[in-house]
Amino acid sequence: MSYLNLSSHSSRAIEIACLDDLRTALAPIRDELLGHSMYCAVDSIPRLRLFMSRHVFAVWDFMCLAKRLQRDLTSLQELWLPPAQPSLARFINSVILGEESDIDPDGQAASHFGLYLAAMEEVGASVAPVQRFIALLRDGANAQASLGAIGAPPSVRQFVSHTLQTAREATTIEVLASFIFGREDLIPEMFSRLLPQWSDSSQARRFAYYIYCHIKLDGEEHGPAGLRALAEMAGRNLAGWQSAKQAAQSAIAARIALWDSIYADLADA
């Protein structure tokens, strides 16, 4: 589609065309991530422990992006104001509801971060480092300093640094693009490559539950809703679409670098 004469097309048609163009532009790097050898390599409990001990920090920093979007798209101040775009507020609030207060396998309220820690404990992966990290944050420590204090691997520190820089410094549309294409749109396909090895495992029941929930929730609800939210936010703003593409590519590249590092270490697990 040519964008030289935007006035000749409806806003919705332009949004759809821009979203299609963006997905096409991201396809090569997205395929690289989804074709990564790491998924098949997580094929034993010791290797799953190593994977989870690194990946848990991506579970944590996911919420930093989500909370930035909630601050931007809803009203969190003392004096409430109606959202400028209620559909965007509904999108991010639905994400927060599920991620911060879902139901665990026992029918109890739990955050997805809490679900992941329980899954780690079930397979014997140590949760002490990430719990110490959270404790340091509660005491007001800097995130990067806290990662250093717990001995997090350089690849984890680099990945979290990229996420936090986006959450702190990027525009709302860049954060949303990173959140959608680096997380919600990718997670169902990434996790579907892990599930077959663990879906029938009695040793990793909670891990299988966690990834199945994300395949279903993100694939059926959050991912499609996020794409609609991005299209609404960017609209006819071609500069905004370009910024979204760059942010999305950067987020996916950061994930590939994390997967590369984990894959390299799995051989010794």
WONOR-V713837 format. One record per pair of residues at least 6 apart in sequence whose ideal C-beta (glycine too) atoms are under 8 Angstrom apart, sorted by the first residue. I is the first residue (numbers start at 0). J is the second residue. D is the distance in Angstrom with one decimal. If there is no record, write none. Layout:
# WONOR-V713837
i=I j=J d=D
i=I j=J d=D
This chain:
# WONOR-V713837
i=0 j=8 d=7.7
i=0 j=16 d=4.3
i=0 j=20 d=7.6
i=2 j=13 d=7.6
i=2 j=237 d=6.0
i=5 j=13 d=6.1
i=5 j=235 d=5.8
i=8 j=16 d=7.6
i=10 j=234 d=6.3
i=10 j=235 d=6.0
i=13 j=234 d=7.5
i=13 j=235 d=5.3
i=14 j=230 d=4.0
i=14 j=231 d=7.2
i=14 j=233 d=7.2
i=14 j=234 d=6.3
i=14 j=235 d=7.7
i=15 j=230 d=7.1
i=17 j=230 d=7.3
i=17 j=233 d=6.5
i=17 j=237 d=7.4
i=17 j=240 d=4.8
i=18 j=226 d=6.4
i=18 j=229 d=7.1
i=18 j=230 d=5.1
i=20 j=240 d=7.6
i=21 j=240 d=6.3
i=21 j=243 d=6.4
i=21 j=244 d=5.5
i=21 j=247 d=7.3
i=24 j=244 d=5.6
i=24 j=248 d=8.0
i=25 j=180 d=6.1
i=25 j=244 d=7.1
i=25 j=247 d=5.7
i=25 j=248 d=6.6
i=25 j=251 d=7.0
i=28 j=248 d=5.9
i=28 j=251 d=5.0
i=28 j=252 d=6.6
i=28 j=255 d=7.5
i=29 j=180 d=7.6
i=29 j=185 d=7.1
i=29 j=251 d=6.2
i=31 j=255 d=6.3
i=32 j=185 d=6.9
i=32 j=189 d=7.4
i=32 j=251 d=5.6
i=32 j=254 d=5.9
i=32 j=255 d=5.3
i=32 j=258 d=7.1
i=33 j=185 d=7.6
i=33 j=188 d=5.5
i=33 j=189 d=6.8
i=33 j=192 d=7.1
i=35 j=255 d=6.9
i=35 j=258 d=4.9
i=35 j=259 d=7.9
i=35 j=262 d=7.0
i=36 j=262 d=5.9
i=37 j=50 d=7.9
i=37 j=258 d=4.6
i=37 j=259 d=7.9
i=37 j=261 d=5.8
i=37 j=262 d=4.1
i=37 j=265 d=7.2
i=38 j=189 d=7.4
i=38 j=192 d=3.8
i=38 j=193 d=5.6
i=39 j=192 d=7.6
i=39 j=196 d=7.9
i=40 j=46 d=6.6
i=40 j=262 d=5.8
i=40 j=265 d=4.7
i=41 j=47 d=5.6
i=41 j=50 d=4.9
i=41 j=193 d=6.1
i=41 j=196 d=6.8
i=41 j=265 d=7.0
i=42 j=196 d=5.7
i=43 j=268 d=7.5
i=44 j=122 d=5.7
i=44 j=123 d=7.1
i=44 j=202 d=5.9
i=44 j=203 d=7.3
i=45 j=268 d=4.7
i=46 j=265 d=5.1
i=46 j=268 d=4.5
i=47 j=122 d=5.6
i=47 j=124 d=7.4
i=47 j=197 d=7.3
i=47 j=203 d=6.3
i=47 j=206 d=6.9
i=48 j=119 d=7.7
i=48 j=122 d=5.8
i=48 j=123 d=6.1
i=48 j=124 d=4.0
i=48 j=125 d=7.9
i=48 j=268 d=7.3
i=49 j=124 d=7.9
i=49 j=261 d=7.2
i=49 j=264 d=6.3
i=49 j=265 d=6.3
i=49 j=268 d=4.4
i=50 j=261 d=5.9
i=50 j=265 d=7.3
i=51 j=115 d=7.4
i=51 j=118 d=7.0
i=51 j=119 d=5.0
i=51 j=122 d=7.0
i=51 j=124 d=4.8
i=51 j=206 d=7.2
i=52 j=119 d=7.3
i=52 j=124 d=5.3
i=52 j=125 d=6.7
i=52 j=128 d=7.2
i=52 j=129 d=7.9
i=53 j=152 d=6.6
i=53 j=154 d=7.3
i=53 j=155 d=5.6
i=53 j=257 d=7.2
i=53 j=260 d=7.6
i=53 j=261 d=5.3
i=54 j=261 d=7.5
i=55 j=115 d=5.8
i=55 j=116 d=7.3
i=55 j=119 d=6.6
i=55 j=126 d=7.8
i=55 j=129 d=5.1
i=56 j=129 d=6.9
i=56 j=132 d=7.7
i=56 j=146 d=7.6
i=56 j=151 d=6.8
i=56 j=155 d=5.1
i=56 j=158 d=7.1
i=56 j=159 d=5.5
i=57 j=158 d=6.5
i=57 j=159 d=7.9
i=57 j=162 d=7.8
i=57 j=254 d=7.8
i=57 j=257 d=7.0
i=58 j=111 d=6.8
i=58 j=112 d=5.5
i=58 j=115 d=4.9
i=59 j=112 d=6.0
i=59 j=129 d=7.2
i=59 j=132 d=7.8
i=59 j=133 d=7.8
i=59 j=159 d=7.9
i=60 j=158 d=7.6
i=60 j=159 d=5.1
i=60 j=162 d=4.1
i=60 j=163 d=6.6
i=60 j=166 d=7.8
i=61 j=98 d=7.4
i=61 j=162 d=7.9
i=61 j=182 d=5.8
i=62 j=98 d=6.4
i=62 j=99 d=7.5
i=62 j=112 d=6.8
i=63 j=162 d=6.2
i=63 j=163 d=6.1
i=63 j=166 d=4.6
i=64 j=162 d=6.5
i=64 j=165 d=6.8
i=64 j=166 d=5.3
i=64 j=174 d=6.0
i=64 j=177 d=6.4
i=64 j=178 d=4.6
i=64 j=182 d=7.0
i=65 j=91 d=6.9
i=65 j=94 d=5.7
i=65 j=95 d=6.1
i=65 j=98 d=6.2
i=65 j=178 d=6.9
i=66 j=95 d=7.7
i=66 j=166 d=7.8
i=67 j=166 d=4.4
i=67 j=167 d=7.8
i=67 j=174 d=5.4
i=68 j=91 d=4.8
i=68 j=94 d=7.9
i=68 j=171 d=7.2
i=68 j=174 d=6.0
i=68 j=175 d=6.2
i=68 j=178 d=6.3
i=69 j=75 d=6.8
i=69 j=91 d=5.0
i=69 j=92 d=7.1
i=69 j=95 d=5.7
i=71 j=171 d=4.6
i=71 j=174 d=7.4
i=72 j=82 d=6.4
i=72 j=84 d=7.0
i=72 j=87 d=4.6
i=72 j=88 d=5.2
i=72 j=90 d=7.6
i=72 j=91 d=5.0
i=72 j=171 d=7.5
i=73 j=82 d=5.6
i=73 j=88 d=4.7
i=73 j=91 d=6.6
i=73 j=92 d=6.4
i=74 j=80 d=4.6
i=74 j=81 d=7.2
i=74 j=82 d=6.5
i=82 j=88 d=3.7
i=84 j=231 d=6.7
i=84 j=232 d=7.5
i=86 j=227 d=7.6
i=86 j=228 d=7.1
i=86 j=231 d=6.3
i=87 j=228 d=5.2
i=87 j=231 d=6.6
i=87 j=232 d=6.5
i=90 j=224 d=4.9
i=90 j=225 d=6.6
i=90 j=227 d=7.5
i=90 j=228 d=4.5
i=91 j=228 d=7.8
i=93 j=220 d=7.2
i=93 j=221 d=7.3
i=93 j=224 d=7.0
i=94 j=183 d=7.7
i=94 j=221 d=5.6
i=94 j=225 d=8.0
i=97 j=111 d=7.4
i=97 j=216 d=5.9
i=97 j=221 d=7.4
i=98 j=110 d=6.6
i=98 j=111 d=4.9
i=98 j=112 d=7.9
i=99 j=110 d=5.1
i=99 j=111 d=7.8
i=100 j=108 d=5.3
i=100 j=109 d=7.6
i=100 j=110 d=6.6
i=101 j=108 d=7.4
i=101 j=109 d=6.1
i=101 j=110 d=7.1
i=101 j=111 d=6.0
i=101 j=114 d=7.0
i=101 j=212 d=7.1
i=102 j=108 d=6.5
i=102 j=109 d=7.1
i=103 j=109 d=4.1
i=103 j=113 d=7.6
i=103 j=114 d=5.8
i=103 j=117 d=7.0
i=104 j=204 d=7.4
i=104 j=205 d=6.5
i=104 j=208 d=5.2
i=109 j=117 d=7.6
i=111 j=209 d=7.2
i=111 j=212 d=7.7
i=111 j=213 d=7.7
i=114 j=205 d=7.0
i=114 j=208 d=7.5
i=114 j=209 d=5.2
i=114 j=212 d=7.8
i=115 j=209 d=5.9
i=116 j=126 d=5.1
i=116 j=129 d=7.1
i=116 j=130 d=7.6
i=117 j=205 d=5.4
i=118 j=203 d=7.2
i=118 j=205 d=3.8
i=118 j=206 d=4.2
i=118 j=208 d=7.5
i=118 j=209 d=5.2
i=119 j=125 d=7.6
i=119 j=126 d=5.2
i=120 j=126 d=5.9
i=121 j=202 d=7.4
i=121 j=203 d=6.6
i=121 j=204 d=6.7
i=121 j=205 d=4.7
i=121 j=206 d=7.1
i=122 j=202 d=6.1
i=122 j=203 d=5.2
i=122 j=206 d=6.5
i=128 j=149 d=4.5
i=128 j=150 d=6.9
i=128 j=151 d=7.1
i=129 j=149 d=7.7
i=131 j=148 d=7.6
i=131 j=149 d=5.2
i=132 j=145 d=5.2
i=132 j=146 d=6.6
i=132 j=149 d=5.2
i=132 j=151 d=7.5
i=135 j=144 d=7.9
i=135 j=145 d=4.0
i=135 j=148 d=6.3
i=135 j=149 d=7.6
i=136 j=142 d=6.6
i=136 j=145 d=6.0
i=140 j=148 d=7.5
i=142 j=159 d=6.7
i=142 j=163 d=6.0
i=143 j=156 d=6.5
i=143 j=159 d=7.5
i=143 j=160 d=6.2
i=143 j=163 d=7.8
i=146 j=155 d=6.7
i=146 j=156 d=4.8
i=146 j=159 d=6.3
i=147 j=156 d=7.0
i=151 j=159 d=7.9
i=152 j=260 d=6.8
i=152 j=264 d=7.9
i=153 j=260 d=7.8
i=154 j=256 d=6.6
i=154 j=257 d=5.5
i=154 j=259 d=7.7
i=154 j=260 d=3.4
i=154 j=261 d=7.3
i=155 j=257 d=7.3
i=157 j=253 d=7.6
i=157 j=256 d=6.8
i=157 j=257 d=7.8
i=158 j=253 d=5.5
i=158 j=254 d=7.5
i=158 j=256 d=7.0
i=158 j=257 d=4.5
i=161 j=249 d=7.2
i=161 j=250 d=7.6
i=161 j=253 d=4.4
i=162 j=177 d=7.9
i=162 j=253 d=7.4
i=165 j=173 d=6.8
i=165 j=174 d=5.9
i=165 j=177 d=5.1
i=165 j=246 d=6.9
i=165 j=249 d=7.8
i=165 j=250 d=7.2
i=166 j=174 d=6.5
i=169 j=177 d=7.0
i=169 j=246 d=6.3
i=170 j=242 d=6.5
i=171 j=232 d=7.2
i=172 j=229 d=7.5
i=172 j=232 d=5.6
i=172 j=233 d=6.0
i=172 j=239 d=5.0
i=172 j=242 d=5.9
i=172 j=243 d=5.5
i=172 j=246 d=7.8
i=173 j=242 d=5.4
i=173 j=243 d=6.7
i=173 j=245 d=7.6
i=173 j=246 d=3.9
i=174 j=246 d=7.5
i=175 j=225 d=7.4
i=175 j=228 d=6.6
i=175 j=229 d=5.5
i=175 j=232 d=6.2
i=175 j=243 d=7.4
i=176 j=229 d=6.3
i=176 j=242 d=7.5
i=176 j=243 d=3.7
i=176 j=244 d=7.3
i=176 j=246 d=4.3
i=176 j=247 d=4.6
i=176 j=250 d=7.6
i=177 j=246 d=4.7
i=177 j=247 d=6.4
i=177 j=249 d=7.2
i=177 j=250 d=4.1
i=178 j=225 d=6.9
i=179 j=222 d=7.4
i=179 j=225 d=4.1
i=179 j=226 d=6.4
i=179 j=228 d=7.7
i=179 j=229 d=5.7
i=179 j=247 d=7.4
i=180 j=247 d=3.6
i=180 j=250 d=6.3
i=180 j=251 d=6.5
i=181 j=247 d=6.4
i=181 j=250 d=2.7
i=181 j=251 d=5.7
i=181 j=253 d=7.3
i=181 j=254 d=6.3
i=182 j=250 d=7.6
i=183 j=217 d=5.1
i=183 j=221 d=4.8
i=183 j=222 d=4.7
i=183 j=225 d=4.8
i=184 j=217 d=7.8
i=184 j=222 d=4.8
i=184 j=225 d=6.7
i=184 j=226 d=6.9
i=185 j=251 d=7.3
i=185 j=254 d=7.4
i=186 j=213 d=5.2
i=186 j=214 d=7.6
i=186 j=217 d=4.8
i=186 j=222 d=7.7
i=187 j=213 d=6.8
i=187 j=214 d=4.6
i=187 j=215 d=7.9
i=187 j=217 d=5.0
i=187 j=218 d=3.6
i=187 j=222 d=6.4
i=190 j=210 d=4.1
i=190 j=211 d=7.9
i=190 j=213 d=5.4
i=190 j=214 d=5.1
i=191 j=214 d=5.6
i=193 j=210 d=5.8
i=194 j=207 d=6.6
i=194 j=210 d=5.4
i=194 j=211 d=6.4
i=194 j=214 d=6.8
i=197 j=203 d=4.8
i=197 j=206 d=5.8
i=197 j=207 d=4.8
i=197 j=210 d=7.5
i=198 j=207 d=5.3
i=198 j=211 d=7.5
i=200 j=206 d=7.9
i=200 j=207 d=6.5
i=229 j=243 d=6.5
i=232 j=239 d=7.4
i=233 j=239 d=4.3
i=233 j=240 d=5.1
i=233 j=243 d=6.1
